[in-house]
Amino acid sequence: MAQCYLASISTLKEILQSQATQQARYRVVAGQDMVTVIHYGPSGLLHQVAFPVAYVIPDVPEDEGTLILMVPTERSREWENFWVPVEKHLVSASTNPVA
């Protein structure tokens, strides 16, 4: 059974920002039901993957209050440069919570 994670859009953006390089940059696009991660390289679009919105906390800014269910899909697993660092960060954050 695959691990899944509940994370805010802001957490996902922080993880992806730390992974960005001159050769790879990421954009997070929030929709009503899905949040899409788009990976760009020097020649343009390389990959994209979407995760469902699991819950929206009322009266909290969108980046903090929109929680997405990050489940590794076949498509995101193929995109190893995305999922491996993201999952490593999420596992670390869930086992070492900030007090």
C-alpha positions, 0 to 999 in steps of 0.5 A: 500500500502506498503512503499518502500525505495531507499537505497544504499548498504552501508546504508543497510550494516550499518543498518545490522551491527548495528543489528548483534549479536553473535547469528545473523550475516548478509552478503550483496551480490551484484549482477548485478540486485539484492542485497541479504541479507543473515542471519546466525545464530549459526547453519548456514543459517537462512533466505535470501531475495533479493531486485532489483537494481534500479539505479547505479550511474556511477563513484561512488564506488559500495557500495555508488553508487548502489541503491536498491529498498527495498520493503517489500515482503511476505518473508521479512515480515515473517522475522520480525527480519530483516524487522522491525529494517531495516524499522525503521531505513529507516523511521527515516533516511527519515524523519530526513535527514542529512544536 
